Amino acid sequence: MMRETRSTCPYCGVGCGVIIESTGDQITGVRGDPAHPANFGRLCTKGSTLHLTASATVTRQTRLLQPMQRLARGEPPQVVSWGTALDNAAGKFAQVVRDHGPDAVGFYVSGQLLTEDYYVFNKLAKGLIGTNNIDTNSRLCMSSAVAGYKQTLGADAPPACYDDLKHAQCLFIVGSNTAWAHPILFRRIEDAKAANPALKIVVADPRRTDTVEIADLFLPIQPGTDVMLFNGMLHLMLWEGWTDAKYIAAHTSGFDALKATVRECTPDKVAQVCGIPKDDLLEAARLFATSPATLSLYCQGLNQSSSGTAKNAALINLHLATGQIGRAGAGPFSLTGQPNAMGGREVGGLANLLSAHRDLANPDHRAEVAALWGVPSVPEKPGKTAVEMFQAAADGEIRALWIACTNPAQSMPDQATVRRALERAEFVVVQEAFATTATCAFADLLLPATTWGEKEGTVTNSERRISRVRPAVAAPGEARNDWSIAVAFAHRLEALAGSGLSLFPYETAESVWNEHRESTRGRDLDITGLSYAMLESAGPQQWPLKEGESAGRTRLYEDGVFPTPDGRARFVDTAYKPVAEAREARYPFSLNTGRLRDQWHGMSRTGTAGRLFGHVPEPVVQMNAQDMARRQIGEGDLVHLTSKRGSIMLPARASAEVGLSQAFVAMHWGEEYLSGCSSNGTRLAGINAITTPAFCPTSKQPELKHAAVKILKAELPWSLLAMAWLPDGEALAAHRALQPMMALFPFATCVPFSGNTQGGERSGLLFRAAAHDAPDDALVGKIEALLGLQTPDTLRYADRRRGQRRSARLARRADGSAGLEAFLLGGDTSAEAWIATLLREELPAQSYGRLLLSPGSKAPVAVQSRGKTVCTCFNVADGAIQAELTRCAGTPDERLAKLQGELKCGTNCGSCIPELKRMVRATAAEAEALP
């Protein structure tokens, strides 16, 4: 019998409500919750495919289902009992603390943990072990936003809410590709623009992203120049008399010092540094300052920077200077990257924080937390933040690491240092739901954790709204909830210490949450009036929600009083500093990283759904077409992408999004999908092999949005492409088996794909590689075997002298035709386009047998590619869209409506709408240009 369970999406910080459909112990479907105030039933491509990532076949092939321990590094892990695993972990951690002190251990946790999980880990480290060495991947995501809010407004509390989009008259979007990173929030922006055509939208970003499609004014600033932009806008606001003198006098302090700094940020200087016209700078300042209500939205473009805190503070300065805060439609609104980065901040799950937004450096705050927890004291020494923690482990200072629900061997910058840390640490525990992450390979102990659809607790989204997370099915195998694993570990440490302490009396997630709630009493995020029962009866609630109140506060600082000693907001004197690594002759390109529309972080979950690779099927580096032409780099040519830390290899793709001397690579591509080895045998581990560990001195957030690189054409004359449809229960396992082979080539990628075919949705794998010379037959034979090309009915061709090798397997279909099930092209891959189309689209292939095995064979006229997937929900490719647009007439809006009516693209999640609008405009422009 089918059941329905209300829960929350585990992806971005929008915090969408979902309704999980399940039968027995299997999740069978998911849809948006129409009653949830974050999304009102809408879901993006990632959220709407959650059930595909929770299927029984995915669980069987990817999940960590039992505790496992390595007896020695380099050996495969062995299954052990939970008791043995936790006893060993407690014994090893206790030994390290006894021999080297509590700061010789570190905990690295995740913004995808629930608030209850976070709270227990924070108490475990700071209250029981006595170290502040606990940090989170939210350090890579939101710590600059935290520091910026605290410096200016006095507390880490976003003052605005999603409903402000309906009231804003100007949206200032900076450093955020909202259309891809927060798609459902972008749907609300589109709604606001449709309801109020007078709404002006300004977008500032080095890239011309899909978000720019909705902009009235686009500011393509140079990377890292945000502070100069904001200071230049304030310079003009002062010059034109657009500041709010009354608000400044009544509610702020520190403006005079800032005025002296921005006096030097003249329009000429700002235009030169930022690379934008002076007129556009003036227009941005005018729209921001003179609008009846200005709401700014910002994300990693501000946060992931060596000046991250200054960028955040400089933007907030603009709101304070113009009084654009504390009222409907106005305020600085940081968009949270992860589903529960806010919850982690609330419980103090960072190395410099304590529970309920308390500061570790404040002795009164430490005393309050110690009293709440029943411990003599909380350690005073600041803990190691993310980059510092792994550097300390690489240096031998931290000897034991506990990593929960995150994949630092993919997501951290400067992977050489991170991997050296994981290898040098005496003991590494990885608490994880998926056994497929790169970090699992470094673990001495693997602990199976629950994940979405199995967990219970709460999360907090970008607008301070707390939502319940509920389990729809039982945990598979021996997986346990994250908080309960930490509690069981803590009990063993308490027993070994013999102190008589019992700090972890929790039996349920709710009992943990109740203690967290009490810690907030009297604080800016007071939730003493909230309970699980209220969340059940009244739905998600915003904080603060004090005892005796029936609802949380929609927006903050409406009375102009701020949580600072004098009640005033503080202007911060933000001087512009360039990026940590300036472009130079040896490294002339600025490398930017960011999100793809349909993928999430390291893809441990989204990477299990081949459908989500349709929009961007393989890793590439995007470059400006002029840069490619100057360097004689053709479309798809392999290039070396090299920084001071290392080098990786990628195909190049011309992109109108990227400016001159800039490059972009998606953040998701780790060694699970992109790999290779250098000439000295060093493994090249994804994009973060080359990013910089330089970080903001205040927030300690690394500058993942910029690295200085050089790009040189690679000369690898031998290439390989293999593709295969595989049984649904084997594709992900084959992917894992192929990963070690990727490192045997200078360049290799391995990615899933899928297709809606005659027999329903099918799963497949694509393996691509390049080398100086043809590899030995044994290696290619292993690849063939994993892709089903070692069967008696496989067709073959080989010319060892010329390095040519081809294989293909056809299978009879239900309609009597023969279709291509798998193929491998080695040496000459020039026929890739038509042969891949033959396989992907399950076209009849019985008449192409000889052509399949002939190097240099040309595409048969009958084989036409559908093109690139644009709409993931309905599997609509650009070929069908272009064909339909040639038949459409009318205004752009009418053409879009006809397109949606005929093909359904853009009618479900809406993530593809910006791209559809761009295609509609381009087609109309081409038609107008015809004689």
N, C-alpha and C positions, 0 to 999 in steps of 0.2 A: 504494500500500500504506500502510495506516495505521500511524503510529508513535506511541509514547508517550514523553514526556519529563517527568521529575520537575523541578519548579521551585518557586517561592514566589510567593504572591499579592502584587501590587503596591500593595495598599490599606493597611489600618491596621496598627498595630504588633503585633497578635497574631501575625503572621508565619505564616499557614497554609500548609501544603504543598499543592501542586496537581499533578495529572497532566494534562499538556497532550496532547491528541490532535491529530495533524496528518497531512495527506496532501499530498505534494509541498511546495509553498511556502505552503500554507494551513492555518491553525489551524482545526480543525473542531469541537472540543469541549474541555471541561475538567471535571474532577471532583476532589474532595478526595483527598489522599493519605492512605490509612489508616495508613501507617507513620510519618507525621510527628507528633512529640510535641506540637506546638502545637494541632492540630485533629483528629487521628485520623480523617481522612476527611470531616469536616464542612466546609461552606462556607456563607457568608451569601449574600444575594441578589446582592450586588455580585460576589463571587468566583465564584459559579456562572454568571454571565453574561459572564465575561471573554472567552469565545470570540466572543460577539456583537460585542464592541468591537474585535475583531481581524480581522473578516471582510474579504474583498477589496473589498466595496463601501464599507465604512467607510474603509479605507486610501485608496482612490481619491478619496474626497470630502473627507477631513480631514487626511491626513498631509502633512507637509512632506517631499518626496522628493528635492529637489535644492537645492544652495546657491543663494541668491538675494540680490541686492544692489540697493539703491536708489541711483540716481545723485543724487537730490535728494529731500528730505523732501516728502511728499505725493504722490509719484509711485509707480506700481506697481513692485514689485521685478522685476528681470530675472535670468534664470538665468545663473549663472557656473560655472566649473569649481571643483573643490575647491582646486586650486593657486592660482587667482586669489583666491578667497575668503580663504584663510588668509594669503596674501601681503599682501592689503590689510589684514586684521585686525592682523597683526604690525607692518606699517608704521605704521598709525595708533596702536596702543598704544605702540610705541617712540617715536613723535614726541611723544605726550602726556607720556610719562615724561621724555623729554629736555628738553622745554620747561617742564614744570611739576612734575616730581618723581614718584616712584612712588606717592605717596598721591593723585595726581590720577586714578587708575584704581580701579575697584572690581569685585568679583566677587560676584554674588548667585546662590547655588546652592540645592540642594533636598534635603529628606529622602527624596525618591523616587529619588535617585541611588544607585548601588551603592557599597559601601565603597571599591572600587578607583577609581571615578570621583572620589569625594570626596578620596581621598588625593592623586591627581595634581593636582587643582585647588588643594588646600591648599599643596602643594609649589611649584606654579607661582607662586602669589601671594607666599608668604612667603619661599620659597627662591630663586626666580629673579628675579622683578620687584622684590622687596624691600618689599612693602607688606602690612600686616595687614588691609587692606580686603577681607576675604572673609567673608561671612556667608551665612546660609541661611534658608529659610522655616521651618526648625526653631526659629529664634528666636521665631517667632510661636506655637510649639507647645510646646516642652519646656525652654526655657532656665531658667525658674523652678524646674523640677524639678531640673535640674543644679545650680543655685546652692543650692537647699535641701539636697540630699544633701551637697554639699561643705561647707557651713557646719556641718552637724550631725555627719555620719558620717565626713567627711574625704575622700570620693571620690564621684564620680558613678557609683555602682554600686547599682542596685536590689537589695536584699538578699533578696527573696523570689522565688517562682517560681509557675507556674500550679498545680503539684501541691499547693501550700499550701491551695488551696481545699478540698481533701478533708479537711484536718486542722484547719481553722479552726472555732472554736466561736462566733465573732462576726465578721461582716463589716461594716466601716464604709466605706460608699461615699459619697464626698463630691465634688461638683463633676464628676460623670461620669454621663452617660446611657449606661451600659455596654450596655444592651439595644440601642441603635442605633449607638453609636460603635464598640463592640467585640463584635459579636453572638455570635461563636463562644466568646469568653470567658464571655459571659453564659449560653450553653448549659451551660457547666461549672459556673457558679453554680447554675443550676437543678438540675443533676445532684447537686451537693453538698447542696442543700436537700432533695431527694427522698431521698437516702441517709441524711441526718441531720436529721430534722425538728426536733431541738432546736437546730440552728444558728440563731442570731439575726442578722438583717440590719437594719442601720440605714442609712438613706439621707438625706443632707442635701443639699438643692438648692432654689433658689428656685422651680423648676418641678416640677409633678407629672408627671414623665416616665414612660415605659413601665418604666423601671428600678424605680420606686416600687411597681409591681405586686407585687414579690416581697418587699417590706420588711415587717418586724414593727413598725418604728418609723420614721416619716417626720418629718423636721425641715425644714419649709419656710422656711428662713432668708431674711432680706432680702438682696438682692444685695450682695456684697462684705463680708459680716460674718463670714466664716469664722474669722478670727483671734480675734475676740471669742468665738465659739462654742468654739473649742479652749481658749482661756485660761479660759473659764468652766467647761469640763469639768475642767480641771486644778485650778481652785479647789476644786471639789467633791471631787475625788479626794484632795486634801490634807486637806480638812475631815473627810472620812469615813475617812481612813486607808487609802485604796486604792492608794497609791503603793508602789513596791518600794524601800525604803530601802537594802537590801543591794546591789541592782543599781546604784542611783544612786551609792553610795559606792565601789563596786569598779570601775565602768566608765565613769563620766561626769565632767564638770566643768561648772561654771557654773550649777548649779541654784539657788543662793541668790539670784542676781540675778533670775532668772525668777520665783521665789517672790514677790519683792517686787512685781513687775508684776501677777501674776495675783491677788494679794491684793485688788486693787481691782475685779476682775471678778466681782462678786457675782451670785448668781442673779437678783436683781431687775434689775440693770443689764443683764445678758446677755439676759434675756427681753425687755426693752424695746428694746435695740438690734437683736437678731436677729429679734424678732417671733415667738417661740415660747413655749409654756407652760413654767413652771419645772419642773413635774413631768416633762416630756419631756426637758428638759436633764439632770435628775438621772438619769433612766432611761438616757439615752445614755452618761453618764459611768460609771454602774454596769456596764452591759453591756461597755463597752470595757475597763474596768480589772479587773473581776473574772472575766471569761471566762478559761478555761484557755489560749485562744489567740485573739488578735485580729489580723485581717489588714485593713489599710485599702487601699482602691483609690481612686485619684484621678486627675483628668485636667485638662481645660482650665478648669473652674470655679475651680481653685486657680491654675493657671499663667497664664492670660491676664488679668492683673490688675496694677494699679499697686502692689499689695502682694504680688505673686506669690511672691517668695522668702520673705517673712514667713509667708504661708499654709502653704507647704510645710514650713518649719522649725517652725511652731507645731504642726502635725500630728505631725511626727516627735518633737517634745518629749513628746507624750503616750505614744508608744511607749517612749521612753527612761525616762520617769518610772514606767512600770508594768512595765518589763522585757519588753515585748511585741515582742521582736526577737531574731533569731538562733536561732530554733527553728521546728520544723514548725508551720505554720498561723499564724505571727505575723510581723508586720513591716509597714513602710510601703512600699507597692507602687505606684509611679508607672506609669500605663498610657500607653505611648508612642503618640502620635497617628499618626505616619507610619511606613511600612514600614521605613525605615532611618535614622530620626532618631538611633537609638543608634549606628549605624555611623559617622555623621558626627561624633558626639561623640567616638567612639573615635579617629578620625584627626585630631582637632583642627580640624574644619571650621567653626569659629566664630571671630569676630574676636578673642576673648580667650583662645583655647585653642591648644595645640600638640599634636602627635601623642602618642597614648597617654596621654590625660588629663593632659598637662603644662600648666602655667600660663604664659601669655605673660609675666606680670609677674615670674616667677622667673628670674634671670640664669643659674642653673645649668641650668634646663630649656632655656633658649634655646641655651646652649652645647652641651647634649647633642644637640639636634635639628640644630644647625648641623654638628656632627661627623658625625652619621648621614648627612646629605645631602651633605656635602662642600662646604659653602659657608663663607665667612669668618664670617658672623654671620646671625642672624635679627633683623629689626627690633624695636626695643624699644617703639616708640610703639604704643599700642593702636589697633586698627582700628575702623572705623565699623561699628556693628551695623545691623540692617535699617532701622529707622526713621531712624537717624542717617545712613545711607548715602544714602537717597533725599532727605533734607533737604539733605545736602551737595551732591548733584547739582542739586537745585533752586536752591541758592544759587550754583552755578557752581564750587564747590570741587572736586568730582569731575567730570571731563570725559569719561571713557570708562567705559562699563558693559558687563560681560559677564554675561548672565543665562542660566542653564542649568536646564532642566527645572522651571521654575516660572513663575507668571503674576502678577507683582506688580501689574499693572494691573487685577486683580480681587481679589487676596487681601490686599493691604496695607491698613491703615487710612488714613483721610484721603486719598482718591483724588485730590483736587485737587492736593495736594503731590506725590504720586507721578507723576501725569501731567505736571506741570510739570517734574519732574526728567527724565523720559524725553524730553520735548520739548527741554529746554535742553541736555542732554548732547550733546557734539560727535559722539560715535560710540557706537551701541548695538548690541551683538551679542546675538542671541537664539538659543540652541542648544536646539532643541525638536523633539519628535516630531510635534506637532500644529500645523498652520498656522492653526488656528481660534481660538487664544487671543487675548485682547484685547491682550496685550503685543506680539504679532507685528506689530501695526499701527504700532508705534513703532520697529521695528528698522531700522537701516541695513544690517545683514547678518544673514541667516537661515541657520543651519546645521542640516541635517537629522540628527537623532539617532535611534538605535534606542530601542525601548521593550519593554514586557513581551512575552515570547515570542521575543525576538530577542537579548536581552542575556545576558552571561555575567559572573558574579562572585559576590559574597556580600552578605547583609544580616544585621542583628542585630535580634531582636525585643525585646519588653518584658522578657522574663525572661533577658536576656543570652545568648540562643541564636543562634548563627551558622548560617545555612542557605545552601545553594547556590542560585543563580539560573542556569538553563541555557537556552540558546536551543533552541527547537523548530523554527524556520524561519529561513531566510536573511533578512537585512535587506532591506526593499523599496527600490526605487530606488537612490539613492546614499547612503542613511542610513548613519552610522557610529556605533560605540560612543562614549559620552561620554568615557571616559578616553583613547581613541585620538585624538579630536579635540583634546583639551587637550594631548596629547603632541606632535602634529604642529604645533600653534601654538607650543608651547615650543621646539621645534627651530628654528623660524624666528626666534624672538626671540634664541635663543643665537647663531644665525648672524649676525644683524644686530649684536649686541653685540660679536662678534669676541673674546669672552673666553676661548675655548677650553674652556669648561665643557660638560659633557655629562651633565646631571643626570637625563635621562629615557631610560634605555636599554631601556625596556620593550617587549617584543614581544607579550606576552599579558597577560590580566587576572591570571593566576596569578603572573606575575613582579612585578606591582605589589603583590599581596597578600603575597607573601613578604617584601618590604621593609617593608610595614606590620607584619607579624608580628614582625620583628626589632626594630622600634621599641618594642614592648611588653615586651621582656625586662626583668624585675625590677620592672615596674610592677604596679598593682593589677589590671589587665586582661591580665596576661601570657598570651599564647596561643602561646608558642614551641613547645608540644607539639602544636599543631594544624597541619593541612595540608589542601590540597585532597584529597589521597589519603584522609585519615581521614574527611573529610566524604563522600567517595564510598562508602567501605566501612562506616562506622559511623553515618552520618546526621548530622543537625544536632547541634551541641555547644554547651554553655554555657561562658562564660569565668568565672574564669580556668582555663586548662588549660596548665600549665607543661610544659616539656621533661621527658620521662620519665614523664609521667602518661598514663593511658589514658582518662580521662574528666574533664569539667569539674566545677566545684563547683555543687551544686544550690542551696544558699543560703549567704549570707555572714554573718560575724560570730558564728558559733556559739560561738567561744571568747571572745567579749566583748572582743576586741582590734580596734581600729579604725585605719585608715590616717591617723592624726594624729601629730604629733610625740611626744605622750606616750602614745599608744595608747588614749586615752579618747575616747568620743563627747562632743560639746559641746552643751549646752543653749544655745539662742539666746534672748535676751531680746526677745520679740516683742510690741511694743506695737501695739494696734489702731489703724489709720488707715482712715478711710472711703474710698469710691471717689473717683477723681480728679474726677469731675463729679457733684456732689450734685444730687439733684432740687430744683427751685426752682419758683417761681410761673410763670416763663416756660417752663420745660422740666420738666413735672411727672411724666414717665414715665421709668422705667428700662428701657432697651432691652437685651435680651440677644440674643446670636447663638449658633448652634450647628449641629449636624449634622442631616441627614435620614437616615432609615433606609436608603434605597436609593441615595443619591448620595454622591459623593466630591469634596471640595474644589471646584475651579472647574468640574468636570464636563467637562473636555476629553475624558475617556474615557467616564465613565458617561453623559454627555449624548448619546452616539452610539447608545444603546440605548433606544428609545422605551418598552420594557417597564418600565424603571426609573423612569418618570414616572407609573406607575399609582397608586402609594400617595399621593404628593403631586404632583398634576399641574401646579400653577402656583404662582408666588410669592404669598405672603400675609403679612400681619402678624397674629399671634395676639394677642388682647386678652381681658381679663376681660369677661364679659358685662355686668356692672354698669357698668364704665367705658364700654362702648359705649352702653348705655341712657341714661346721664347725658348723653352728648354727641350723642344722637339719631343714632347711627351704626348702620345696619342691616347685616345679614349680606351681605357682598359689596360694600358701599359702598366707593368709593375714598376714601382718606385721605392727607393730606400727613403724612409722617414727617420731622420737621425737627430737626436738631441745630445746634450753633454752626458746623458746617462745611459744611452744605448741606441739601438736602431731596430726598427721593424720594417716589414715589407708589406705593401698593399697595392691593389690596383688603383689607378687614378681615374677620377671622373670629373668632367667639367661641370661646374655648377654656377648658376646665376646668383645663388645665395651668398657666395663667398667673394669678398673683395680682393683686390690686388695684394700680393704678398701675404695672403692669409690662407689657411687650410683648416679643414674640419674633419674630425673622425668621431664617430659615435662612441660614447663612453662604455658601451655594453660589451665590446669585443675583447674578451679575455682569452686565455690559452685554450679554453674549451672549444672555441670557434675559430681562432686565429693564432697560428703558431709558426714555428720554424726554428732553424738553428743558424748561428753565425758561422763564419769560416773557422773559428776556434772551438766550435762545438757547444758554445753557450746557447741555452734555450731562450728563444725570444717569446716572451710571455704577454702577448696582447698589448693594447694601447698604453697601459700604465707602465710599461717598461721604459717609456720615454718622458712621462710627465714629471714635473718638478715637485720636490717636497717643500719648497719655500712656502712659508705660511705667514698669515697676518700676525704681528706680534701681540695683538690684544686678544683676538678670538682663537688663535692657533689653527685657523682653517686654511688648508693648503690651496695653492693657486692652480687648481685643476683646469681652469678656463684659459690658461695661457702657458705656452712653453715656446722658446725659440728653437726652431728646427731648420735643417736643410733638407731639400728634396732633390734626389738625383735619380735619373732613370736607371733601372736595374737591367742587367744583361744576363738573363737566364734563358737560354735558347730552347731548353727541353721543358715541355709542359704536359700536364696530365689533367684530364677531367673525367670523372666517373659519376654516374647518377643511377639510382635504382629505386623502384617501388619495393617496399619491404612489408612483410606482415605487420599489422599494427602492434603486435606484442614484441617485435624485434628491432624496430627502427632506433629507439633510444639506446638499447643495449649495443647495437652495432656502432652507434655514434661514440659511445664510451670506448669500445674496443679499437676504434680508428684513431682516437686521440694520441696514443703514444707514437703512431706512425707519422703524425703530422710533424713531430719534432725531428724527423729524419730528413726532411727537406728544408732548403733555405726559406721557402715560402709554402704555406699550406693553409687551407680553410676547410672546415667540415661543418655543414649547416643542414638542418632539416628543411623539408618543404612538404607541402600537401596539395591535394587537388580534389575538387568536387567532380567526381567522374561517374561513369555509368553505374558503378557498384557502390556509390556513396563516397564519403571522404576517405582518401588513402594517405598513407604516410610514406615519405621517401627521404633519401639522404643524397646530398651533393658533396663530393670530395674533389677539391682542386689543389694542385701542387705545381711547383716549378723548381727546376734545378739546372745546374750547369751541364750535366751529362745525364743520360738515362740511368736510372737506378738498376740494381740487379733484379733479375726476374722473380726472385723469391719475395722481395718486398711488394712488387706489383701484384704478384699472385695472392698475397695475404689480403690486399685491398679488394681484389676481385672476389675472393672467397667470402668476405664479410658483406659484399654487395650482391651475393647470389650469382656470381659469374664463373663458378667452378663446377657447373653442372654439365652432364653429358650433352645437353641440347644447346649449349652456348656456342655461338659462331665465333671463329677466331681468325686473326691475321697477325703475323709478327715478321718484322725485318730487323734483326738484332744489329746488323751493320749500320743501319740508318737510324736506329733508336725508335723505330715505329712499332706500336703495339695497339691492337684493337680487339675488342670483344663485345658481343651483343647477345642478348637473350630475348626471344620473343615468346609470347604465350597466347593461346587461343582464348578469345573472349566469348561471352555469352551469345553475341550476335553472329558468331562464326568467323569473324575477322581475327587476324593476328595482330597483337599490339606489342610495342617495345616495352619490356619490363626492366631492363638494366643495360647499361653500356659503359665502356671505358675507352677513352681515346688517349693514347700515349704518344708523344712526339709531335704530331700534327693535330692540333685541336681546332683547326679553322672551320670545321663543319659543326662546331658546337651549337650554333643558333638553331639550325633546322633539326638536328638530331635531338636536342633537348626539348624542342617544341613537340616533336613526334612523341616523346615519352610523357612529358607533363600533361599534354592535352589528349592523350590516349587515342591518337589518330591511327587509322589502319596502316600497318607497316609491312605487310607481307610482300609487297612489290619492291621494297627498298633493300633487300638483304645484301646485295653486292655493294650498293652505295654506302651502306653502314660500315663496311670494312675497307673502303677505298680512301686512303689519305688524299686530302684536297678535293673531295667530292663536293659538288655545288648543290645548293638547296633545290629540291624539286619544287616546281611551281605550286603544286597542291599543298605544300606544307607552309602555312602562314601562322606566325606567332600571334597570340592574343595580345601580347605586350605586357607591360608592368601592371601589377595589381594596384588599383587605386582605392577601391572600396573592399575592405577585408570582410565586412559583414555578409555581403552578397557576392563576393568573389568576382567583382566587375573590374576588368582591365582597361587600360587606356585606349586600346584598339577599338573596343566596343563603344567607348565614350566618344572618341573622335568620329566614328562612323555615324553615331546618332546626332552629333552636333552638326554634321554637314547637312542633315535633313531638317534641322531646327531653324526657326526664324523668330524674329521678335527681339525684345529688349534682353539684356543679360539675365535679368530676373525671370523672364518668361522662358528663355532657353534653359535655364537651370531647372525650372519647374517641369518642363517637358522631359528633360533628361531624367529627372528623378521619377517621373511617372512611368517612363518606359523601362528603365533599368533598375529602379529602386535604390541606386547608389545614393548615399547621403541621407537616407530616410530612416536609418536605425540609430546608430550612435552619433552620427554627424561628424566623426573625426575627419572624414575626407572632404567635407564641404569647402574649406579654403582652397584645396587643390582643384576641386571641381570648378569653383569660381574663376580660378586662374586660367583653366583650360577654356572656359566659356569666353573669357575676355580675349584670350589669344586667338581663338577661332574667329571671333567677331572682327578683331584687328586685321587678320589675314584677309577676310572677306572684303573689308573696306579698301584694302590696298590693291585688290584686283582691278584691272581696267574695265 
